[in-house]
Every structure is written in structure tokens, then in C-alpha cells.
């Protein structure tokens, strides 16, 4: 068990100057950019003033906040994620802006410079861990880099008064790697933009003219997302695959999935329709610190099949809003999809439950939680020794914060996030309600209701 710190209830800061230093921003669209945009909108709604420092190119302003662009470089094979280069200009801009607090979004390079500058200027700092850089490196073939990457990231986050993490699995991961002062801060979802009312029967007919079950993925088409696993579903009877998104792996995926419908990058109303027109949403990435696309699918009233790893453990309640599968089991992935494909009533029930579970997770509510975290840091700022030794999370958290006791196993069984955001205590789920038990039930039901799957296959042999 571990103790997770959440912000106490109370008044939200009146007028604060916040320097937002982010490794990625518009026009690049990815998880970091989307989260930063929503946060900036919340800052504006509450009357706070922000200065955004991000890699070039970029807009002059966003949501009424100035954007200061600095030099940067694109990560190999991932040109939509441009890492900012540390610049002496950063210290000067912070002096000019005089922020009350520095907010580091997924810090790596520019974030390191921001943390160092904030410490030098005596400004309290909050860091947000969002990208599993070590997992990202492994997926791109950079073996043996874990120790160096984790050491670098730990040094950055050790300079912050607080590190916010999006899921309990990520909380445990960072705690295991010795990151100090951790607190849970999840993401919101726009339940009006992502809504079942956008289900489009004409779109569905174009994809599945014989009324097949439409199974889809939405997200980046990149190696770390493991979208190639969908090839193991392409031969299942009565199923049509839809892939929404773009990325460096698109060409290879089109070859591997010749019968799938590829839409390319979608946004706005087109994206809302694509989500809501699915019968089953499948996520394949196993290194997600949160997985916003799962929340968007749930808000659209679509049941989810996702790996029992990382962020989805908090988001998907097996047997209620969707199904989880062991990340490296093609057999379990197929069994979960077949179970939902074979039972429309079950899909409808899971979809209704999924929508109900996320409706209250608005960006406004999540923004209020963030502002309370910032309030606690600004109000209680004190010196932080560089390289502070790691101590248990329960011993690091102080002040008037409320504590929630939980376990990764319990989250695998319950998938509860709303309880962690609204209640002072969460009781662990019974041991029997584990992801493994749910998956065993899934496989048994699938064998009874759907065509037989091929024997269990490890990902290595499947490739």
C-alpha cells in the first residue's frame, strides 16, 4: 500500500502569475500539448496570468496568455514532439515576468532549465510527470538507457516542491525510482464534445456496410502505441477495424492492416463522430501514464478494451465499463474484443456505465484541484535540497492534505478514479476482484459466445 496526497478543500487562489514551461506546445498536437491548453484555459477562467515558454514554432498567445518561443529539436521518429533547448533567455524572461510559481509540463530539457532557473530565482516550482520517456526510448530501440533517463528525470523533479502524477500506477513507478514529494492529479474530459449523440449511422454504414461490429483505435500511430496488435483482430468474423490518427508508423500499419479503414488525423466534430460511431474502443499502448483517449471513448458512450497496465488501470472498471487484458497476451486481447463483439446488450450496458463514470470529470473540476495544489505550494514554499533522499510517499506529504490509501491491485480490480477525487478515503477492493480474475471470466465467456481464438501467443512470437 501507499499513501497518495490530494489537495485539501478550501478557497482557490485569487490572482496568481504562473510561468508554464512545457516541452511541447501548439502547433504540435499530442497529450502534453492538449493538457497544457486545457490548463491555460482554466487559468484564464479564474483570472490568473500565465507566461508560456515552449519550443519554436508556436503562436504568440493562447487563451489570453503570452507565449515565448525558444529553440528546440524534434525527437527522432516523433516530429510532433519538439523538445525545448535550455536557453539563458529563460532566466531573463522569468525575472521580467516575476511569477508566483513555475509549472513544468512533462519536463525533460527545457523543463530542466526551468527548474534550475526557478531554484536560482527562489520561485516555487510544480512539475507534472506525463511522459514515460524511458518506455518511449525502449520502444524506439534505445536499450540500456533506463538508468540514465530515470536518473536525469529524478534530478529534475527533485528540484520541484511537488510532482503531480496522473495515475496510481505512475505514482508507484516514480516512488520506486525515488522521486520525492508526489501527489495525484488526473486529467479532465470534455463530456460535451465527446458524447453519444455524435454517433453517425452514415459513417458507420460507410465503414461496416453489412452491419459488422466497428472496433477502433484513436491516437498516435507510433511504435510505442503498439497499434500493430490490431492485426490480430483483423481476421475475426463480423468485425471491421477503424484506425484514427497519424504518425510515423502509419505506412507500415496500412500494410499490416489492409482491410482496416484509416481516417488520418481528425479533430473537432469529425473526431467526436469517429469516437461515438465505434462499438468497441481498443487501446494497445502499454506505457501510458494516463491515456486520455480512453476517457474520451468512455465519454462517447463506448466500452473500452485496454491493457492492464499504467493509466487504464484507474480508468477502466473490468466487467462494468470495459475489459482489461494482459499487455503481452494477444489471446486475451482477442478474447476481450470477441466477448463484446458478440454481445450488443453488453456493449450497450458498458457504454452507459462508461459515460456515467466520466461525466463529472470536467476540466473545470480538475483545474480547481490543480489550483489548490498550486495554492499549497505558493503558501508553504521553502528551500528544497537538490537531490533530496527518497523517503516513503506517506512520510513526504505534509500540510493539511487529505490522504487516500490505495493499491495498484485494487485499482486493477475497481478502476475507480472518481472516488479518489471526491472522497476522503478509498477502501481496497476484495482480493478476488483483480484484473486477472476479471480476465479469466472474460476468456471463459468469450469461449462460450464467440468463435474460438487461436492458442495463446506471446507478442514476441506473434511478431
C-alpha positions as CSV (number, residue, x, y, z in Angstrom):
1,X,0.0,0.0,0.0
2,X,1.0,3.6,-0.5
3,X,-0.4,6.9,0.5
4,X,-1.5,9.3,-2.2
5,X,-1.7,13.0,-1.5
6,X,-4.6,15.0,-2.8
7,X,-5.3,18.7,-2.4
8,X,-7.3,19.9,0.6
9,X,-10.7,21.6,0.1
10,X,-10.6,25.4,0.5
11,X,-10.5,28.7,-1.4
12,X,-8.7,28.8,-4.7
13,X,-6.0,31.4,-5.3
14,X,-7.3,34.8,-6.3
15,X,-4.8,36.2,-8.8
16,X,-1.5,34.4,-9.5
17,X,1.2,34.8,-12.1
18,X,2.2,31.4,-13.4
19,X,5.1,30.6,-15.7
20,X,4.2,27.5,-17.7
21,X,7.3,25.8,-19.1
22,X,6.4,23.0,-21.5
23,X,8.4,20.7,-23.7
24,X,5.6,20.6,-26.3
25,X,3.0,23.1,-27.4
26,X,1.0,24.2,-30.4
27,X,1.0,23.7,-33.4
28,X,2.2,20.2,-32.3
29,X,-0.8,18.1,-31.1
30,X,-0.1,15.4,-28.5
31,X,-1.0,14.6,-24.9
32,X,1.3,17.2,-23.4
33,X,0.0,20.0,-25.6
34,X,-3.6,19.1,-25.1
35,X,-3.2,19.1,-21.3
36,X,-1.3,22.4,-21.3
37,X,-4.0,24.0,-23.4
38,X,-6.8,22.9,-21.1
39,X,-4.8,24.1,-18.0
40,X,-4.2,27.5,-19.6
41,X,-7.9,27.8,-20.3
42,X,-8.6,27.1,-16.6
43,X,-6.0,29.7,-15.6
44,X,-7.8,32.3,-17.8
45,X,-11.2,31.3,-16.4
46,X,-10.0,32.0,-12.9
47,X,-8.3,35.3,-13.7
48,X,-4.7,34.1,-13.5
49,X,-2.0,35.4,-15.7
50,X,0.4,32.9,-17.3
51,X,3.6,33.1,-19.4
52,X,4.1,30.1,-21.6
53,X,7.6,29.1,-22.6
54,X,7.8,26.5,-25.3
55,X,9.8,25.3,-28.2
56,X,9.5,27.0,-31.6
57,X,7.4,27.4,-33.7
58,X,4.4,28.5,-31.8
59,X,1.6,31.0,-31.5
60,X,2.1,34.5,-30.0
61,X,-0.6,33.8,-27.4
62,X,-3.1,31.2,-26.2
63,X,-6.2,31.8,-24.1
64,X,-5.0,35.4,-23.5
65,X,-1.6,34.3,-22.2
66,X,1.7,35.3,-23.8
67,X,3.7,32.5,-25.5
68,X,7.5,32.9,-25.5
69,X,9.1,30.6,-28.1
70,X,12.6,29.2,-27.7
71,X,14.8,26.9,-29.9
72,X,14.1,23.2,-29.9
73,X,14.5,19.9,-31.8
74,X,12.2,17.1,-32.8
75,X,12.6,13.7,-31.2
76,X,13.7,11.0,-33.8
77,X,10.7,9.4,-35.4
78,X,8.3,11.7,-33.5
79,X,8.3,15.1,-35.1
80,X,5.2,16.3,-33.4
81,X,7.1,16.2,-30.1
82,X,9.7,19.0,-30.1
83,X,11.9,19.3,-27.0
84,X,12.9,22.8,-26.0
85,X,16.6,23.6,-25.7
86,X,17.7,25.3,-22.4
87,X,18.4,29.0,-23.1
88,X,19.9,31.8,-21.0
89,X,16.9,33.8,-22.2
90,X,14.7,31.7,-19.9
91,X,16.1,33.2,-16.7
92,X,15.7,36.7,-18.1
93,X,12.1,36.0,-19.0
94,X,11.3,34.7,-15.6
95,X,12.9,37.8,-14.0
96,X,10.8,40.0,-16.2
97,X,7.5,38.1,-15.6
98,X,8.1,37.7,-11.9
99,X,5.9,34.6,-11.5
100,X,4.5,33.4,-8.2
101,X,5.0,29.8,-9.2
102,X,6.6,27.8,-12.1
103,X,4.6,25.0,-13.7
104,X,6.7,22.4,-15.5
105,X,4.8,20.3,-18.1
106,X,6.5,16.9,-18.7
107,X,10.0,18.4,-18.1
108,X,13.0,16.9,-19.9
109,X,15.3,19.5,-21.4
110,X,13.6,22.9,-21.3
111,X,12.0,21.7,-18.1
112,X,15.4,21.1,-16.6
113,X,16.4,24.7,-17.4
114,X,13.1,25.9,-16.0
115,X,13.5,24.0,-12.7
116,X,17.1,25.2,-12.4
117,X,16.1,28.8,-13.1
118,X,13.2,28.7,-10.7
119,X,15.5,27.4,-7.9
120,X,18.1,30.1,-8.7
121,X,15.5,32.8,-8.5
122,X,13.8,31.4,-5.4
123,X,10.5,30.7,-7.2
124,X,8.4,27.7,-6.0
125,X,8.0,25.0,-8.7
126,X,5.5,22.3,-9.5
127,X,6.4,19.6,-12.0
128,X,3.9,17.4,-13.9
129,X,5.0,13.9,-14.9
130,X,3.2,13.0,-18.1
131,X,5.5,11.1,-20.5
132,X,7.2,7.8,-19.8
133,X,10.4,8.8,-21.5
134,X,12.2,5.6,-20.6
135,X,9.4,3.5,-22.1
136,X,9.4,5.7,-25.1
137,X,13.1,5.2,-25.6
138,X,12.8,1.4,-25.3
139,X,10.1,1.3,-28.0
140,X,12.4,3.2,-30.3
141,X,15.2,0.6,-29.8
142,X,17.3,2.6,-27.3
143,X,18.1,-0.3,-25.0
144,X,20.1,0.1,-21.8
145,X,19.1,3.8,-21.4
146,X,16.7,3.3,-18.5
147,X,19.1,4.1,-15.7
148,X,20.4,7.3,-17.3
149,X,16.9,8.5,-18.2
150,X,15.4,7.9,-14.7
151,X,18.4,9.5,-13.0
152,X,18.0,12.6,-15.2
153,X,14.3,12.9,-14.6
154,X,14.7,12.3,-10.9
155,X,17.2,15.2,-10.7
156,X,14.7,17.5,-12.4
157,X,11.8,16.6,-10.3
158,X,13.8,16.7,-7.1
159,X,14.1,20.5,-7.6
160,X,10.3,20.9,-7.6
161,X,8.3,21.4,-4.4
162,X,5.8,19.0,-5.8
163,X,5.5,16.5,-8.6
164,X,2.0,15.8,-9.9
165,X,1.3,12.3,-11.4
166,X,-1.8,11.2,-13.4
167,X,-2.4,7.7,-12.2
168,X,-1.7,5.4,-9.3
169,X,0.4,3.1,-11.5
170,X,2.7,6.1,-12.4
171,X,2.7,7.1,-8.7
172,X,4.1,3.7,-7.8
173,X,6.6,3.8,-10.7
174,X,8.0,7.1,-9.6
175,X,8.1,6.2,-6.0
176,X,10.0,3.0,-6.9
177,X,12.5,5.2,-8.7
178,X,13.0,7.5,-5.7
179,X,11.1,10.6,-6.9
180,X,10.3,12.8,-3.9
181,X,7.1,14.7,-3.0
182,X,4.4,13.0,-5.2
183,X,0.8,13.9,-5.5
184,X,-2.0,12.6,-7.6
185,X,-3.6,14.9,-10.3
186,X,-5.6,13.3,-13.0
187,X,-7.0,14.7,-16.2
188,X,-10.4,16.0,-17.2
189,X,-12.5,15.3,-20.2
190,X,-14.9,17.4,-22.3
191,X,-18.1,15.3,-21.9
192,X,-20.0,17.7,-24.2
193,X,-17.5,17.4,-27.1
194,X,-17.3,13.7,-26.6
195,X,-20.9,12.5,-26.4
196,X,-23.0,9.5,-27.6
197,X,-25.2,12.0,-29.6
198,X,-22.5,12.2,-32.2
199,X,-23.0,8.6,-33.3
200,X,-23.3,8.8,-37.1
201,X,-25.1,5.9,-38.8
202,X,-24.0,7.1,-42.3
203,X,-20.4,7.0,-41.2
204,X,-20.9,3.5,-39.7
205,X,-22.5,2.3,-42.9
206,X,-19.5,3.5,-44.9
207,X,-17.2,1.5,-42.7
208,X,-19.4,-1.5,-42.0
209,X,-22.0,-1.8,-44.8
210,X,-23.1,-5.3,-43.6
211,X,-23.7,-4.0,-40.0
212,X,-20.4,-5.5,-38.7
213,X,-19.2,-4.6,-35.2
214,X,-17.0,-1.5,-35.5
215,X,-13.8,-1.8,-33.4
216,X,-11.5,1.2,-33.4
217,X,-8.3,2.8,-32.1
218,X,-7.8,6.6,-31.7
219,X,-4.3,8.1,-31.2
220,X,-0.8,8.4,-32.4
221,X,0.4,5.9,-34.9
222,X,3.9,5.3,-33.4
223,X,5.9,2.3,-32.2
224,X,5.2,2.9,-28.5
225,X,1.5,2.7,-29.1
226,X,1.8,-0.9,-30.5
227,X,-1.1,-0.4,-32.9
228,X,0.2,-3.3,-35.0
229,X,-1.5,-5.6,-32.4
230,X,-4.8,-4.8,-34.1
231,X,-3.6,-7.2,-36.9
232,X,-4.6,-10.0,-34.5
233,X,-8.2,-8.8,-34.7
234,X,-8.5,-8.3,-38.5
235,X,-9.4,-11.9,-39.1
236,X,-12.2,-12.1,-36.6
237,X,-15.6,-12.6,-38.3
238,X,-18.2,-9.8,-38.1
239,X,-15.6,-7.1,-37.1
240,X,-14.4,-4.1,-39.1
241,X,-11.4,-2.1,-37.9
242,X,-11.1,1.7,-37.9
243,X,-7.8,3.5,-37.1
244,X,-8.0,7.2,-36.3
245,X,-4.8,9.2,-36.2
246,X,-1.5,9.7,-37.9
247,X,2.2,9.3,-37.1
248,X,5.5,7.8,-38.2
249,X,4.2,4.2,-38.2
250,X,1.2,4.9,-40.5
251,X,2.7,3.5,-43.7
252,X,3.7,0.2,-42.0
253,X,0.3,-0.1,-40.3
254,X,-1.5,0.3,-43.6
255,X,0.4,-2.6,-45.0
256,X,-0.2,-4.7,-41.8
257,X,-4.0,-3.9,-41.8
258,X,-5.1,-3.9,-45.4
259,X,-8.8,-4.2,-44.6
260,X,-8.9,-1.5,-41.9
261,X,-10.2,2.0,-42.5
262,X,-7.6,4.7,-41.9
263,X,-9.1,8.1,-41.4
264,X,-5.9,10.1,-40.8
265,X,-5.8,12.9,-38.2
266,X,-9.2,14.1,-37.1
267,X,-10.2,16.9,-34.8
268,X,-13.3,18.8,-33.9
269,X,-16.7,17.4,-34.9
270,X,-15.1,14.7,-37.1
271,X,-13.3,13.3,-34.1
272,X,-16.4,13.4,-31.9
273,X,-18.3,11.4,-34.6
274,X,-15.5,8.9,-35.0
275,X,-15.4,8.1,-31.3
276,X,-19.2,7.9,-30.9
277,X,-19.6,5.7,-34.0
278,X,-17.4,2.9,-32.6
279,X,-18.9,-0.2,-31.0
280,X,-15.7,-1.0,-29.1
281,X,-12.7,1.2,-28.4
282,X,-9.4,-0.7,-28.2
283,X,-6.2,0.8,-26.8
284,X,-2.9,-1.1,-27.4
285,X,-0.2,1.0,-25.8
286,X,1.3,-0.4,-22.6
287,X,3.3,2.6,-21.4
288,X,0.5,5.2,-20.8
289,X,0.9,7.3,-17.7
290,X,-2.8,8.2,-18.1
291,X,-4.4,7.5,-21.5
292,X,-6.8,10.4,-22.4
293,X,-8.2,8.6,-25.4
294,X,-9.8,6.0,-23.0
295,X,-11.6,8.8,-21.2
296,X,-12.8,10.3,-24.5
297,X,-14.1,7.0,-25.7
298,X,-15.9,6.5,-22.3
299,X,-17.5,9.9,-22.5
300,X,-18.7,9.0,-26.0
301,X,-20.5,6.0,-24.5
302,X,-18.2,3.4,-26.0
303,X,-16.9,0.3,-24.0
304,X,-13.2,0.1,-23.7
305,X,-10.7,-2.8,-24.1
306,X,-7.3,-1.8,-22.8
307,X,-4.0,-3.2,-21.4
308,X,-4.0,-3.9,-17.6
309,X,-1.1,-1.5,-17.2
310,X,-0.5,2.2,-16.5
311,X,-3.3,4.7,-16.6
312,X,-6.0,2.4,-17.9
313,X,-5.9,0.5,-14.6
314,X,-7.5,3.6,-13.0
315,X,-9.9,4.3,-15.8
316,X,-11.5,1.0,-16.9
317,X,-13.6,-1.0,-14.5
318,X,-13.5,-4.6,-15.7
319,X,-16.9,-6.0,-16.1
320,X,-18.6,-2.6,-15.8
321,X,-17.1,-0.1,-18.3
322,X,-14.9,-2.4,-20.4
323,X,-12.4,-5.1,-20.2
324,X,-8.6,-5.3,-19.4
325,X,-6.1,-7.7,-20.9
326,X,-2.6,-8.6,-20.0
327,X,-0.4,-6.3,-22.1
328,X,1.6,-9.1,-23.8
329,X,-1.2,-11.5,-24.4
330,X,-2.7,-11.5,-27.9
331,X,-5.1,-14.2,-26.8
332,X,-6.6,-12.1,-24.0
333,X,-6.9,-9.1,-26.4
334,X,-8.8,-11.2,-28.9
335,X,-11.0,-12.8,-26.2
336,X,-12.0,-9.4,-24.8
337,X,-12.8,-8.0,-28.1
338,X,-14.8,-11.1,-29.2
339,X,-16.8,-11.1,-26.0
340,X,-18.0,-7.5,-26.6
341,X,-18.4,-8.0,-30.4
342,X,-20.7,-11.0,-29.7
343,X,-23.0,-9.3,-27.2
344,X,-24.7,-6.0,-28.2
345,X,-26.6,-5.7,-24.9
346,X,-23.3,-6.0,-23.0
347,X,-21.7,-3.3,-25.2
348,X,-24.7,-1.0,-24.6
349,X,-24.6,-1.6,-20.8
350,X,-20.8,-1.0,-20.6
351,X,-21.2,2.1,-22.8
352,X,-23.9,3.6,-20.5
353,X,-21.7,2.9,-17.4
354,X,-18.7,4.3,-19.0
355,X,-20.5,7.6,-19.9
356,X,-21.9,7.9,-16.3
357,X,-18.4,7.3,-14.8
358,X,-16.7,10.2,-16.6
359,X,-19.4,12.8,-16.9
360,X,-18.3,14.5,-13.7
361,X,-14.6,14.6,-14.6
362,X,-14.7,18.0,-16.1
363,X,-11.7,20.1,-16.8
364,X,-13.2,22.7,-14.6
365,X,-13.2,20.3,-11.6
366,X,-9.7,19.1,-12.4
367,X,-8.5,22.6,-12.9
368,X,-9.7,23.5,-9.4
369,X,-7.7,20.6,-8.0
370,X,-4.6,21.9,-9.8
371,X,-5.1,25.4,-8.4
372,X,-5.4,24.0,-4.9
373,X,-2.1,22.2,-5.4
374,X,-0.5,25.4,-6.6
375,X,-2.0,27.3,-3.6
376,X,-0.4,24.8,-1.2
377,X,3.0,25.2,-2.9
378,X,2.8,29.0,-3.0
379,X,1.6,29.3,0.6
380,X,4.1,26.9,2.1
381,X,7.2,27.4,-0.1
382,X,10.5,26.6,1.5
383,X,14.0,25.6,0.3
384,X,14.3,22.2,-1.3
385,X,17.7,20.5,-1.1
386,X,18.9,19.3,-4.6
387,X,18.9,15.5,-4.7
388,X,16.7,15.1,-1.6
389,X,16.9,11.5,-0.5
390,X,13.9,9.3,-1.2
391,X,11.6,8.5,1.6
392,X,8.2,6.8,1.5
393,X,5.4,8.8,0.0
394,X,3.5,8.8,3.3
395,X,6.4,10.5,5.0
396,X,7.0,13.1,2.3
397,X,3.5,14.6,2.2
398,X,2.7,17.2,4.8
399,X,0.4,20.1,5.5
400,X,-3.4,19.8,5.5
401,X,-3.6,17.4,2.7
402,X,-6.1,14.5,2.8
403,X,-4.6,11.0,2.3
404,X,-6.1,8.2,0.2
405,X,-4.9,4.7,0.9
406,X,-4.9,2.5,-2.2
407,X,-3.0,-0.2,-4.1
408,X,-2.3,-0.8,-7.7
409,X,-4.0,-4.2,-7.4
410,X,-7.2,-2.6,-6.0
411,X,-7.2,-0.1,-8.9
412,X,-6.9,-3.0,-11.4
413,X,-9.9,-4.5,-9.8
414,X,-12.1,-1.5,-9.4
415,X,-10.7,1.0,-11.9
416,X,-12.1,3.8,-9.7
417,X,-10.9,7.3,-10.3
418,X,-13.9,9.4,-9.3
419,X,-13.7,8.1,-5.7
420,X,-10.1,9.2,-5.4
421,X,-11.0,12.7,-6.5
422,X,-14.0,13.2,-4.3
423,X,-13.9,11.0,-1.2
424,X,-11.5,11.2,1.8
425,X,-10.9,7.5,1.8
426,X,-11.0,4.6,-0.6
427,X,-11.1,1.0,0.7
428,X,-9.1,-1.5,-1.3
429,X,-11.2,-3.8,-3.4
430,X,-11.5,-7.5,-2.4
431,X,-8.6,-9.6,-3.5
432,X,-10.9,-11.7,-5.7
433,X,-11.7,-8.6,-7.8
434,X,-8.3,-8.4,-9.5
435,X,-7.7,-7.8,-13.2
436,X,-6.6,-11.4,-13.6
437,X,-9.9,-12.8,-12.2
438,X,-11.8,-10.5,-14.5
439,X,-9.8,-11.6,-17.4
440,X,-10.3,-15.2,-16.6
441,X,-14.1,-14.6,-16.6
442,X,-13.7,-12.8,-19.9
443,X,-11.9,-15.7,-21.6
444,X,-14.5,-18.2,-20.3
445,X,-17.4,-16.1,-21.6
446,X,-15.7,-15.5,-24.9
447,X,-15.2,-19.2,-25.5
448,X,-18.9,-19.7,-25.0
449,X,-20.2,-16.8,-27.1
450,X,-17.7,-16.2,-29.9
451,X,-15.7,-18.1,-32.4
452,X,-12.6,-19.8,-30.9
453,X,-9.4,-17.8,-30.7
454,X,-6.1,-19.1,-31.7
455,X,-3.9,-20.6,-28.9
456,X,-2.1,-18.1,-26.5
457,X,0.7,-16.3,-28.3
458,X,3.3,-14.0,-26.9
459,X,3.9,-10.8,-28.6
460,X,7.5,-11.8,-29.5
461,X,6.3,-14.9,-31.3
462,X,3.3,-13.2,-32.8
463,X,5.6,-10.6,-34.5
